Amino acid sequence: MAKRTRRQAIPVQNTIAEDVAYVRFLHGVPTIPAVDTYIDGNLLVDNISYGMSTPYYELPAGNALFTFYRAGTSDELLGQTSICRVQAYLQSPPQGFPAG
């Protein structure tokens, strides 16, 4: 008999138009100060502190350049930017995770 683990796959459904995607951010690193989040050089959300999360933002699907700065400054926190392919929307949170 196969041994069960506690890990579960998170179902991702792309049930929306292919030209849009939804993203949200969670600040989950207690040793990093509040951040401003830029996408493709444009401020999306500012002053997100540890433990805070954002609502979903609608973005065009495709590649996006994410940059994180110390809130209110031009100090890039990660030392590099991230290019991510924005393409799917998590339909609902996994069981046991808060919805919002």
Secondary structure as the mmCIF struct_conf table of DSSP 4:
data_model
#
loop_
_struct_conf.conf_type_id
_struct_conf.id
_struct_conf.beg_label_comp_id
_struct_conf.beg_label_asym_id
_struct_conf.beg_label_seq_id
_struct_conf.end_label_comp_id
_struct_conf.end_label_asym_id
_struct_conf.end_label_seq_id
HELX_LH_PP_P HELX_LH_PP_P1 ALA A 2 ARG A 4
BEND BEND1 ARG A 6 ARG A 6
STRN STRN1 GLN A 13 GLN A 13
BEND BEND2 ILE A 16 ILE A 16
TURN_TY1_P TURN_TY1_P1 GLU A 18 ASP A 19
STRN STRN2 VAL A 20 VAL A 23
STRN STRN3 LEU A 26 LEU A 26
TURN_TY1_P TURN_TY1_P2 PRO A 30 THR A 31
BEND BEND3 ILE A 32 ILE A 32
STRN STRN4 VAL A 35 ILE A 39
TURN_TY1_P TURN_TY1_P3 ASP A 40 GLY A 41
STRN STRN5 ASN A 42 ILE A 48
HELX_LH_PP_P HELX_LH_PP_P2 SER A 49 SER A 49
TURN_TY1_P TURN_TY1_P4 TYR A 50 GLY A 51
STRN STRN6 SER A 53 SER A 53
STRN STRN7 TYR A 57 PRO A 60
BEND BEND4 ALA A 61 ALA A 61
STRN STRN8 GLY A 62 ARG A 70
TURN_TY1_P TURN_TY1_P5 ALA A 71 GLY A 72
BEND BEND5 THR A 73 SER A 74
STRN STRN9 GLU A 76 GLU A 76
BEND BEND6 LEU A 77 GLN A 80
STRN STRN10 SER A 82 VAL A 86
STRN STRN11 TYR A 89 TYR A 89
BEND BEND7 GLN A 91 SER A 92
HELX_LH_PP_P HELX_LH_PP_P3 PRO A 93 PRO A 94
TURN_TY1_P TURN_TY1_P6 GLN A 95 GLY A 96
BEND BEND8 PHE A 97 PHE A 97
#
